Amino acid sequence: MSPTRWLSDDEQLVWRAYLEATQRLWERLDHELDDRGGVSLAEYEVLARLSEAPDRSLRMSELADQVVSSRSRLTHTVTRMESRRLVRRRPSVRDGRGVMCELTDTGMETLAERARVHVEGVREHLFDQMDAEETEVVGRVLARVAEHLREVRSNPRPSGDRVARETLRV
């Protein structure tokens, strides 16, 4: 087993800043959407992804991948959204086994109403905090990390390779 490559002090600071910033950003955007219209950020993301899909419809498994959610969590979210007629589920016409999630007209209207609040929040709380060069660098880095994590998800390490946490510096 190879030795653990612990984070340097600088890396630790970056990691903690990243965690705090992303959690606070999610919380703030979620609060703004919910406060001004009763839509959570997770629900908004479902609406947005469906609005961009062909026929405003995606397989539940594909939607879960796109919004980076477990299928179970997405099912609960979609159930809440169905009760408000924002989306509807139906069997897949392709194979009859899969379940499709479809954006309704009410869901599209809700998305259009909430889009301004969401975009203003993203601009104020994220992009207004960076200059153009920083935005480009952050975009490149996050795209690279996302690609790496998609690959790791497709090719996970055997469970025997997991390293136990030996200190609090993880």
N, C-alpha and C positions, 0 to 999 in steps of 0.2 A: 504494500500500500504506500502510495506516495505521501510525503509530508503535507500537512495543511498549509496552504498559502494564505496566511492571515492578512487582513486588510491593514494597510499603513494608516497612520493617524490622519493623513490627508484624505485617503480613500474612505475612511470611517466617517469623516465629516461630510463628504459628498453623499455617501449612502444615506446617512441620517437626514440630510437636507432634502434629498430626493423623496424619501419616505414621507417626511412631514409635508413637503410641498404638494405631492400628489394626493395625499389623504385630505389635506385642507382644501385643495382645489376641487376635488370630487364633492366634498361636503358643502362647499360654498355654492357650486353650480347646482347641486341637488336641491339645496334650500331655496335658491332663487326660482327654480322651475316649480317647485312644489308650492312655494309661498304665493306665486302669481298665477296659479292655474291648476294645482293639484296633479301635476305630472312629475314623477321622479326622474332623475337623470337616467336610470336604467331603462325606464319606460320610454323616455325620449329617444334613447339610442336605438331601441327596437323600432320605434316609429320611423326614425331616420333611415335605418338600414332597409326596412321594408319599402320605403318610398323610392329608394334607389334601385330596387330589384325589378327584374322583368315582371310585368303583371302585378307589381306591388306584392309579391308573394315569394316566400322562401320556405324550404324544408326546415322543420324545427331544429334538426341537428346542424344544418348549415348556419341558421340564425344564431344558435348557441355559440358556434365557432366564431362568427363575426363579432358578436358582442362580448366575447371572452367570458362566457358564463357556463356553469354546469347545466346539463339538460334539466336537472331537477329544479334548479333555481329559476331557469327560464320558464319552465312549465308553470311555476307559481306566479311569475310576473305576467305571463300571457293570460293566465286564468283571471287575474285582477283586471287586466286590460279588456278582456272579453266581456266582463260584467259591465263595463262602461261603453261597450260597443266600439272600441278603438280598433280592435282586430277580431278576426274569426279564424278558427281552425277548421280544416277540412281534410279528408283523405287525399293523398296524392293521386292524380289521374294517371300518372305514368305507371306506377306499380301497385297502387292500392294499399301498400304496407306503410309507407311513410305518411307523416302528417305535415301538412302545409300550414303556415301561418300567413294570413293575408291582411293587408292594411285596408280598413274600411274607409268610406268617404268621411265618416266622423273622425276617424283616426288621422286622415290626411288634413282635415280642417284643424284639428287640435295641434298637429305638428306645425302647420303654417302659423297658427297663433303663438306658439311657444318658441318658434325659431328665433325671433328677434331677441327675446330674453336670453336665450342660450348663447347666441352669437355675441351679444353685448357682454355677457359674463365671461366668455372665453377670451374675448378681446381685452377686457379690463384686467382680468385676474391672471392672464398668461401672456398674451402677445404684447400688451403695453408695458410689461415688465422686462422686455428684451429689445435690443436693437436688431436691425436686419441681419447682421452677421451672426449674432447669437442665435437668432431664430433658425438660420440655415444650419448652424452647427448642431443645435439641439435636434432639429429634424433629422439630420443624417444619422446622428448617434442613436436616436430612438428607433429609427427604421432598421438600423443594423441589429439592435438588441431584439426587436420584435421578430426579425427574420431568424436570428439565432434561436430564439425560444420556440418558434414554429418548428424549426428543424429538430430541436431537442425533444419536443413533444412527439414528433413522428418517429424518433429513434431514441427512446429512453435508455438510460444505462441500466444494466442488471441491478437488482436491489442490493446485491452484495458489495457494490462499489460505493454505497452511501457512507459518508464519513460522519461519525457521531460528533455532536457538538461538545467540544472539550472545555471551552471557556465561554464567557459572556460576550466576547468580541466576535460576533458572527455577521 
